[in-house]
Amino acid sequence: MTYDVVIKNGTVIDPSQDLHGRRDVAIAGGRIVAVEEHVSDNDTHDVIEADGLLVLPGLVDLHVHVWWGVAHLAIEADAHSLSRGATTIVDAGSAGANTLAGFRRYVIDQVDARTLAFLHISGMGQLDNEIGELEDIRWARVDRAVEAAKLHPDVIVGVKVRLTEGIVGKNDLVALDRAIEAAEYLSKPVMIHIGGTSHDIEEILGKLRGGDIVTHSFTANPPGIINDAGAVVPAALEARARGVVFDVGHGAGSFGFRVAEAAMAQGFTPATVSSDVHRYNVRGPVYDLATTLSKFLHLGLSLDEVVRLATSAPARAVGRGDQFGTLKAGAEADVSVMRLEEGAYRFTDAPGDVRIGNRLLTPVVTLRAGRRHVPTYGAHPDLLDHHHHSA
Ligand SMILES: [Zn+2]
């Protein structure tokens, strides 16, 4: 068979098929056709030599913002996904019913990254940084959200709602009820953004159904999943037990090392790791999904587990586990070739706490449906520990 490209001699980690070993990956027609110990490269158009590198399913970032020029916080999709190892991105509520058609035409259909979206229950989506999208609850119209989502069933994977008081005022519970009502009509999950809510975390988590997603799970902005005594709140344990997905969604204000360390010490690890990369954190402290994953390596998760939490786990969370987040033969050839660098890396969280880690995942080459994308920039100097030693 004439392959488009063979990725040779890399360490393949594909949690969707419990695979971790030295393999060659053959791609033809934009799809994976073989993952084997040896694939002949006699008749291939091209070879990527991956000796010493990791060959992973294309990373899936469950929380990004890419409605560039409309949502205030959005960034360019491809420059900060394909260039950084992520082949599938899920926009978390940048668009609502009033703006979804434009998001579809001018972004989703134009970019190379596989781009899906949670539709905001607010018709305006996340338009402005100072005027919250649900301070006026009239923006939360269930019928409009359902109608818009039904026009785009291939890209809408659920309904988003942000519950912080500065965004929704005292409307958090009614906003959540409406998001869930819309999600019920669509048979999809809701993704809720916690931290700084006017109502208790128990009241909020208590409404969630199995499959619903909590993003910003490790926020240091109370009320969160850790109580004043440092324990994971029972409501979070109960939610997790009934299938609620606790996602990271690092963001500019929504990930605290101290919260993550306390939760993980009690066995409360994330179900998915996403970046919430956007305009206000892409130059730090988030940078990209790969750096967020590196923080979880530092927090003690294994490399295989970290890969799972950013490939097959988020793909399943949006009901697309059969489509991406895997290197199974037949899947579109979304592949992330990465290097696990060793050194001293300065990881910063949202409150500004710092941890020095010794491993950093960095992108080398990314294939989306078999087409190559290379990094357009390297690790930010602030990540390199020597940069910041002060006298
Ligand atoms: Zn976000």
Residues whose N, C-alpha, C, O or C-beta is under 5 A from the ligand:
A	BS01	ZN	A92 D276
